[in-house]
Amino acid sequence: MLPDSTDLEPALSKDRPAPFQAVPHRPLARSAFHLVLGQGATTVLAVLLTGAIGRALGPADFGSWYLLTTTTGFAYVFVDWGYANYVIGEIARRPNRAGELAGTVLALRALTAVVVCVPAIFSAWLLGHGARMCELVVLNIAASMPMYLLTSFTWALRARERMDLDAAISVVLKLLMVVVTVAALAADLRLPGVILAQGVAGAMAFAVAWRLYQRAGLTRLRAPVV
């Protein structure tokens, strides 16, 4: 005798994807305003930060700092490759997966950042840089990790159209970088101090981003795939 269709319903429901949940409607103009305001504020802070670093370090160390930031930015292209669009789109469709996706991406990106240190050191050596520069490359990649990883939270917030929180995180990060870096330069810590200041500011901004992620009501972080 075939089972009644109602008996099969619980079993079938386990294999079904979570139902589509629409993003809460927020006026487009408001979201755009938050992004423009955040971009404007971070641009001003970035100009102030670059000017302060250049004035304190001088041409030689400023050139080294520029090389380090360029190398780190290129390395993190491989760390971030392809995640953003998928995470934003999937969380917009299934908000219940926010914690799973954000947590998994955080773990994967952290592991990848460690892996890219090897080719980054090899590239610096291949280009003729000395041992000090190779050490600074690794230090800069490690110090940049919190700053780059916190975008996992901003992707989730963008998926839920919380551009206000996204912009707030960007402004807080840049403001902290200015304050901590200026303090490091005032203490005459030179280039290593600038790199370490970036790590401290990034870690503080990461904590803020995590808190705002929780306040937005998104699901708890977890990394079942890693």
N, C-alpha and C positions, 0 to 999 in steps of 0.2 A: 504494500500500500504506500503510495506516495505521500510524503509529508505535506501538511497544509502550508500554503505560502506564507502564512503569518509566522510559522515556526522557523522559517528560513530567514526572516527579516533581521534578527539580531546578528546572525552569522554574516549575512551579506553586508550589513552596515559597517562591520569592522574593516572591510576592504574598500569602502567608499572614501574618496577624498573629502576633507572637511568642506562644508558648504561655502560658497562664495560669500564673502563679507565685504560690503562696500566700504570704501574709505569715508569717514565722516566728512560731510561737505564743509569746506572752508572757502571763503571768497578768494578768487584767484588774485585779485588786486592786493589783498592783505598778505598773501604768501609772497607775491612778487616784492612788495614793499619791505618785508622782513629780509629777503635775500639781498636786495639792493642796499639796504641800510647796513647789513652785516658786511657786505663786500666793501662798501665805502669805508667803514670803520677799520676793517683789517688792512686795507690798502694804506691808510694814513699811518697806522701802527707799524706796518712793514717798512715804510719809508723811514720812519723814526729809528727803527731797530737797525736797519742797514747803515744809516748815517752814523749812529752811535758806534757800531762795530768798526766801520771804516776809519772813523776819527781816532779810536782808541788803539787799533791794531797797527795801523800804518800799511803801506803798500804791500810789503812782502807777506805778512801774516794774513792780510785781507785777501790777497790772491790765493793763499792756501785755503782759507775758509771758503772762498767761492768754489775752488776745485772740490773740496770735501762735500759741500752741499749739492753740487752738480752730480758727483759720483753717487751720493746717497739717493738723490732723487731718481737717478737712472736705475739703481739697484731695486728700489721699491716699485718701479714699474712692473717688474717681474713678480713681486710679492702681491701686488693688487690686481694683476691681469685677469679681467673678466668677471670679477666678483660683483662689482657695484651694480651693474644693470640687472643681473639675476636676482640679487638679494632684494633690491628695491621692488622689482616687479613681483616676486614671489610673496613678499610680506604684504604688499598691497592687495594681493588676491587672497591670501590666507594669513591673517594676523596671528593666528594661534601658533604659527611656525616662527615667529619673530625670535624667540629665545633660542630655539634650535639653530636657526640660520646664523644669527649674530654670534652665538657662542662657538659654533663650528668654524666660522670664518675667522674669528679672533684667534683660535688655536692654530689653524692652518697658516695664517699669515705670520704669526709669531715664529712658527717652525721654519717657514720659508725664509724669513728675515735672517735667521741663524745660518741657514744653508748658503744664502747669497754672499755671506761674508767671505767665503773661500774664493769665488771668482773675482770679487771686488779687490781682495788683497793681491791676487795674481795679476789683475789688470794694472794696479798701481805699480807693482814691481816691473811688469812688462814695459810700462811707459817710462821707466827709469827713475821712479821716485825712491827715496831712501827708506830705511827702516822706520824712521819717525813718522813719515807720512803714511806708511802702511798701517802702523799702529793707530794713527788718528782716524784712518778710514774705518777700521773696526769699531773704534770708540764712537764715532759719529753715527754709524748705522745702529749701534746699540742704544745710543742716547735718543735717536730719532724714533725708536720703536713705539713708545707710548703715543707720540704725536700722530703717527700714521695709523696705529691700531684703533684710536678712538673714532676714526671715520666709520668703523663698523656700526657704532651707535648712531651716527648721523644718517647712515643709509637707512636704518630701520625707522628713524624719525621722519625722514623724507617720504618713506613709503606710506606713512600715516598722515602725511601732509602737515607735519609739525615743523614748518619752516622757521617758526619763531625760535624753537629750541635749537634747531640746526645752526641758525645764525648766532645765537647766544653762545654756543660752544666754540664757534670759530673766533668770536671776539674775545672770549675769556682766554682761549689758548694764546692768541697773539698778544693780549695785554700782559699775561703772565710771562711770556717770553721777553717782552720789553723790560719789565720790572726786574726779573731775575738776572737777565743778561747785563743790564746796567749795573746791578749790584756786584756781579762778578767782575766786570771791567773796573769798577771803582776799587775793588780789592786787588787790582793788578794781577788777575789770574790769566790774562792774555788768552790765546787761542784755546788751550784746554779748558779754561773756565767758561768760554762761550759755548763749547760743546756740552759740558756738564750742565750748564744753565738751561740748555735746550732740553736735556733729559729731565731735569727737575720740573721745569714748567710743563713739559708734556705729561709727566706723571700726575701733576696736580690737575691739569685739564682733563686727563683721562678719568680721574675720580669724579669730577664735575659731570662729565658726559655720562658716566655710568649712573650717577644719581638722577640726572634728567631723564635718562632712558627708563628708570624705574618709576619716576613720577608720571611719565606719559602713560602708564598702565600696560606696558608691553610685557609679554610673558618672560618668565625667569630664564636666565642664560643657562644653556647646557650644550655639550658638544658630544652627541652620541656617535658621530662618525669617526672621531679621532680616538 
